[in-house]
Amino acid sequence: AARTAAFMVTANSSSSPIVYQWQRNGVNIFKATGTIYKTPPLTTADSGAQYRCIVYIGSGARATSTVATVTVNADLSPPKIVKVHALADPATGEATRVTVVFDEPLDAGSAQDEFNYGIGASVAIQDASLMPNLKTVVLTVAPLPPTAYYELTAEAIVDRAPAANAMAPVTVPFRITRLVAKYDFEDFRDLG
């Protein structure tokens, strides 16, 4: 998955204003005029890029920061499951959707292939939908009663890295969560 880098510079002067201008490879970065600069997502093509900041002080003086060179290593790690959860229907107590959260953006084709997922030996997975954040998959399943622990098995799900890293089979236990709400109603007619 593409990651970002952040750089920070500080300057002190009795003259004001202090103006900051960040550069990449000696070229000003549009609207990068704060003490902190965060890059857009970087790829291996960005490896070797050089960042620096030029600080202009109201008196006309200027100072240039030390150059920072970015190294971007190729993503060779497959996606990992961070969380699995299912929320019970308040009326039936059963869950018909299981949410699977991954640590990085996923390839849509592999993430939405319901045959890459399993819940026990007898639970039918009817659909797998990748959410817009590209890290969350919602599985539509046959109704799951809230009486047991379940195990989700996932395999062959691929990240969006150029290496297309596929995950080996993994099993993650989960339970159905029941949402409980308590409401208190009071009679305020006699308050006066």
N, C-alpha and C positions, 0 to 999 in steps of 0.2 A: 504494500500500500504506500502511496505517496505520503511523505512526511514533510513538515515545514521546519525551518530554522528561524531562530530569533536572535537578534543582536541588540545590544544596549550600549549607550555611550552617555557619559555625564560630563558636564562642563560647568565651571563656576567663573563668574566675572562680576565685577561691580558695575560694568557697563551693560546696558540692555538696549535692544533686545538680543537674545541669543537665538540664532536660527540654525537649524539642523538640515542637512541635505544628504541622504543616503545615496550611494552609488553601487552599481553592479558592473564590474569590469570597466570602471572608469566613466560610466555613463549614468547621469542622474536618473533616479527612479521616481517616476511621476507620483506626487503626493506622499512621498516617504520623507516627511519633514518633522518627525518626532524623535524623542530620545530612544525609542524602541522601534525596531523594524522587524516585522515578521514576514518571511517570504511566502509566496504562494506555494502549493504543493510542489516538491522537488522530485525529479527523476534522475536516473543515472546520467542522463545527458547534461544535467546541471553540475555534475561533479567537476571540480576545478574552478568554478565561478568564484570571483573575488568580490568581497563586499567591504565597504569602508564608509565612514561618515565624515563630511566636512562641516565644521562648526564655524559659523560666522558670528562675530561679536560686534555689538553696536559701534564700537570705536573704529571699526574697519579691519581689525585683526581677524585672522582665521587660523584654525588648527585642523589638521587631518588625523583621523584615528589610524591605528595600525590596521593593515589589511587582514581580513579573515578569509581563508580559503575553505570552501565547502567540499566535503567528500561525501558522496551519496553511494552507499553500497546497494547492490541489487537485492531485492526482496526474494529470499529463497525459502521463506517460512510459509507453510500452509495456514489457512485460516483456522482459528480455534473458537470453540463455543464458549461464550462467556456466561450465558444464563439461559435456562429453559424454564418457562412457566406457563400455566394454564389457569384461567379464571373460570370458576364455576358459574353457571346460570343460576341466579337466585331462586328461581321457581323449581327447577329440577335437581339442582346440585351437581349436574353433569357439565362437563366441558366439551365443546366441539371445536375449539381452536387451541392450538399449542404454539406459543411464540418462542422462537429460537433466536438468540442474539449472538452475533459473531464479533470478533475483535477487529475486523477489517472489511472493506467493501468486497462484495462477491460478484463473480461472473453470473449473470442472470440465468443463462441456460442451465448450468449445473445446480444453482440455488433453487430453481423452480421445478426441478425434476423430482416429483414425489417418490420415485423409486430410489432416490438417494437417502431416504429417511425410513425409519421403522420404529414402531412403538410396540414392544412385545411381539408375540407370535400371531396375535389375532386381531389387532387394531388396524382397520383400514384407513389409510391416508388418502383422502380424496383430492386434495389440491395443496400446492405449495406456492405462496405468493411472496415475492421479494418486495419489501417496502422501499419507498423513495430514498431512504438513507443508505441503501445498498448493504446494510449490515444486519437487518432484521428480516427473518422469514416467518410468515404465519402459515401454519399447517392447519388445514381443515380436516377434521378426523370424525370417525364414527363416535357417538357419544361415549365419553369416559366417565364411569361412575367415580365418585369421590372417595371410595373405600380403600384404595390401594395406592402403593407407590408404583410409579411407572418408570420405564427406562427408554429414553430416546436413543436410537442408534443413527448416526449420520456418517456418510462416507462419500468420497469422490466429489466433494464440493470444492470448487476452484476459486481462488482469489483473482483480482483484476491486474495483478502484476504481469509484466511481460513474460516471466517464466511460467505463468499459469500454474501456480503451486496447488496441488490437490491434496486434500486431507485424507489420511488413512482412517479406517473405521474407528469410531470413538463412541462410547456409550456414556450417557449422562442421566443420572436419576432425577426425577422430579415428582412433585405432588400437585394435586389440584388445590388452588387457593380459593377459599370461600370468602367473599366480601361480606363483612358483618357491619351493620350500621345500627346505632341505637338513637332513637329520637325521644326526647322528653317534651311533652306538651303541658303547658301550665295555663290555668285560667286567670287571665289578667283583668277580668271584668270588675273585680272588687278593688282594684288599685286606684287610688284616687287622688 
